[in-house]
């Protein structure tokens, strides 16, 4: 199938639009799709995450501590046997356990990218300025209240009940 716009190249992007119960399908090549602002796999692959991560490791940005050394590349995930080098090459972690195995390197990467490795709301802030969310605090107090009632510590239960009322 040829591109509906230029009729020169094969169509690789197929857009379907529904307006007022009328279905319109447009078949575009990668270049015409890019001209319309549609991002294709071909355009994403021009600068993959792995290239970016590799450049972050080579950045030599003056503080030492954040660069990945050759010995660090051999860091291994116990579950999937993925290495830090695999992550740097592909930009993808092998399994959920990789987050723990490569935790320090991921925190360093986030710190260099965003200025912090903690996310609070719509912007990043340091971990020490991160307030405990109100719902989390109430949930914790309610769990403590339930345990206090179960062990029949009614004095503590009354205190916890009062704290919950103040917060709410």
C-alpha positions in Angstrom: 0.0 0.0 0.0 1.4 3.4 -1.0 1.4 6.6 1.1 -1.9 8.5 0.6 -0.1 11.9 0.8 3.0 11.5 -1.4 2.2 8.2 -3.3 5.9 7.6 -3.6 6.8 5.4 -0.6 5.1 2.5 1.1 2.8 3.4 3.9 3.9 2.3 7.3 1.7 4.4 9.6 -2.0 3.9 9.5 -4.1 6.6 11.3 -7.8 6.2 11.9 -9.9 9.2 12.9 -13.5 9.1 14.0 -15.4 12.4 13.7 -19.2 12.6 14.0 -19.5 8.8 13.5 -17.6 9.1 10.3 -14.4 6.9 10.1 -11.5 8.2 8.1 -8.3 6.1 7.7 -5.1 7.7 6.3 -2.0 5.6 5.3 1.3 7.5 5.5 4.9 6.8 5.0 7.4 7.5 7.8 8.4 10.9 6.3 4.9 12.2 5.7 3.8 11.0 9.2 6.8 12.9 10.7 5.7 16.0 8.7 2.2 15.7 10.3 3.9 15.4 13.8 3.3 11.7 14.3 6.3 10.0 16.0 7.1 6.6 14.5 9.4 3.9 15.7 11.9 4.9 13.1 12.1 8.4 14.4 12.4 7.2 18.0 15.2 4.9 17.2 17.4 7.8 16.0 18.4 8.6 19.6 17.5 5.7 21.8 17.6 5.8 25.6 20.6 3.5 25.6 22.7 6.2 23.7 21.6 8.8 26.3 22.5 6.5 29.2 25.8 5.8 27.7 26.5 9.5 27.2 25.6 10.1 30.9 28.2 7.5 31.9 30.9 9.2 29.8 29.9 12.7 30.7 32.8 13.2 33.2 30.9 16.1 34.7 33.4 17.1 37.2 32.3 15.6 40.5 33.5 12.1 40.2 31.1 10.0 42.2 28.3 9.7 39.5 30.2 8.0 36.7 29.8 4.3 36.0 33.1 2.4 36.0 33.9 -0.8 34.1 33.7 -2.8 37.4 30.2 -1.4 37.9 29.1 -2.8 34.5 29.5 -6.3 35.9 26.9 -5.6 38.7 24.4 -8.5 38.4 20.7 -8.9 39.1 20.4 -12.2 41.1 17.0 -12.9 39.6 17.3 -12.3 35.8 21.1 -12.2 35.6 21.0 -8.8 33.8 23.9 -6.5 34.2 24.3 -2.8 34.5 26.0 -2.9 31.1 22.8 -4.5 29.6 20.8 -1.6 31.1 23.1 1.0 29.7 23.1 -0.7 26.3 19.3 -1.2 26.0 17.9 1.4 28.3 15.7 -1.3 29.9 15.8 -3.3 33.1 15.3 -7.0 32.9 12.9 -7.5 35.8 11.4 -5.8 38.8 14.3 -7.0 41.0 16.8 -5.0 38.8 15.5 -1.9 40.6 16.9 -3.2 43.8 20.1 -4.6 42.3 21.0 -1.4 40.5 19.3 0.9 43.0 22.3 3.1 43.7 23.1 3.6 40.0 19.5 4.5 39.2 19.4 7.0 42.1 22.6 8.5 40.8 21.1 8.7 37.3 17.9 10.4 38.6 19.9 12.8 40.7 22.0 13.9 37.6 18.9 14.1 35.4 16.5 15.8 37.8 18.6 17.2 40.6 17.1 14.8 43.1 16.1 11.1 43.3 12.9 11.7 45.2 9.7 12.8 43.5 7.1 14.9 45.4 4.1 16.1 43.6 4.8 17.8 40.4 8.4 18.6 41.1 11.5 17.0 42.6 12.6 17.9 46.0 15.2 16.6 48.4 14.2 13.6 50.6 14.5 15.5 53.8 11.8 18.0 52.7 9.3 15.3 51.7 6.3 15.6 54.0 4.4 12.4 54.9 1.1 12.5 52.8 -1.9 13.1 55.0 -3.7 9.9 53.8 -0.7 7.8 54.6 -0.4 9.3 58.1 -4.1 8.7 58.8 -3.8 5.1 57.5 -0.9 4.5 59.7 -2.7 5.9 62.7 -5.8 3.8 62.0 -3.7 0.6 61.8 -2.1 1.5 65.1 -5.6 2.2 66.5 -6.8 -1.2 65.4 -3.8 -3.0 66.9 -4.3 -1.1 70.2 -8.0 -2.2 70.3 -7.0 -5.8 69.6 -4.6 -5.9 72.5 -7.1 -4.0 74.6 -4.8 -1.0 75.2 -7.8 1.4 75.3 -5.7 4.4 76.6 -3.5 4.3 73.6 -6.5 3.7 71.4 -8.2 6.9 72.7 -5.0 8.9 72.0 -4.8 7.6 68.5 -8.5 8.3 67.9 -8.0 11.9 69.0 -4.9 12.3 66.7 -6.9 11.0 63.8 -9.8 13.5 64.5 -7.3 16.4 64.6 -5.8 15.5 61.3 -9.2 15.0 59.6 
